[in-house]
Amino acid sequence: MTDGPEPDLEEIDNTVPHSARIWNYWLGGKDFYDVDREVGDGIARSNPGIVTTARAQRAFLCRAVRYLAGEAGIRQFLDVGTGLPTVDNTHEVAQRVAPDARIVYVDHDPLVLTHARALLTSTPEGVTHYIDADLRDPDAILRGAAGTLDFDRPVALMLLGVVAHITDDSAYDVVARLMAALPRGSHLVFSDSAEVVNPEAVRAMVRQWNSTSDNPRVNRTREQILRFFDGMELLEPGLVSVTRWRPEALPFGEPAEVDNVGGVARKN
């Protein structure tokens, strides 16, 4: 189930790298082009920790969704900038805990749309849906999601690694608009790159990305990322390196930090 016509594969420009496909490459997926691998390898040379960071962000998604579907009782998820299917996608994690969970994925990359069927596998009790929309148009996202999600009941808004592509302060308005449409009891799950461990490497990564892509991104400080949670209750342990958000118990202490911070907040 998708909104709008299926894109023709000829519409996909395989000469321009795309963040969803590069992320897929870093996560061990197979849906990328040579240009994505080349840029991904170049970024990894500038910032050797990026592959570890990508996988740490996916692990954060899994822990956050398990918490929301389990302890918090959330049954609806709006995952914006979902990218290409790899392992432990939001619907898989949520429906393992709550088979009746309803998930709407949002992306605007034609290649992602061609793989929509791979995302749209759901338990019989639940629903998984995909809409073709851009984060910069929150009203279009809300209109598209309203056919699947009940906005009178709590929704978890997932924004992982995507808001950095809105490089000016309009990003705050976009996130606020999406959260304003959701009822009390809804949650925001947010993460993005930040200069935590190796600032120079993260800056170099962004410079390289912006020199090769038509979809630029920006680094925000921890304090700037914290602003996205304004007016909400930021759950423990707050905004932290994604590896340190409620990690599984380890026999040798806390996991190492990475250059990506995340948190989960509740709308009261």
Phi, psi and omega in degrees: 000118178224161176263126178091172183289153173297132178287145174284138179302336178293341179286342184278123180272104182273013176258352182246125181292152179227138186299323180298321182285323176296317179299319178300318178298313180296328181277002178089016178281188184230003186258077180206165178254171179304320182296325178292318178295319181297314179292319178301317178293322178296318178296319180296329176291322179287326183225084186302342181274001189293324180293317175300319180296316179301317181287328176294323178294321177296322178295323175299316176305314182298315181293319181294316181293320177300318178298313185294316181287333181267276185297320184276346176072022180284137181239004181225133183228133176242103188255106186259131183078039187296330182075198184274150180294134175230252177235150179051056172291163186306315183293326180293315181293313182297316185282344170293326180274315184227095184303339181270010181294146179245130185231133171242123175263145180228129172202167181229016177273125181304325179294322177299319181297323180293340178260015183302323182299328178293328177283329190272051172252125187227157168295157177301330183280335186255189179220139171230128186225155180231135174234146180266103182204161184254139178305330182290353179238075185298329180296321178295322177298314182294320178297315181293322182285337185296339178286343183244323183259147177263108184282007169267355178240153185303144180230142171263118176269121183255120178228086185248112175071016185248329186290339176299342179278354168260103197273355179244184185287356174297343178302322180295320179294322180297311181295319179296321179296317178296315182291328180297332182279350183261147185282171174303146183092350175287163182230151171248125172250118189225137169209154176196165180293148178207158184272083187256306188259310184228078186305318183296321180293321180292319177296318179296321178300314181293320177300315180294316179301312184291339178278345184241352187239153173264013178235074189297162177222167183224148169272135172245150177286166177303319180296321178293321178292324179301330181298335180295341181264006183306135177083001180242165178269108180282119185284155177297141008266024179089206178267111188221170169308136186301335178291340186252012173272101178047055182290157172297148181299134179238146182284351185237037172089191184292148176292157180293147177287156174231170183276054179205128180245151182207164178195169178230132181230152180250136175272118182260000000 
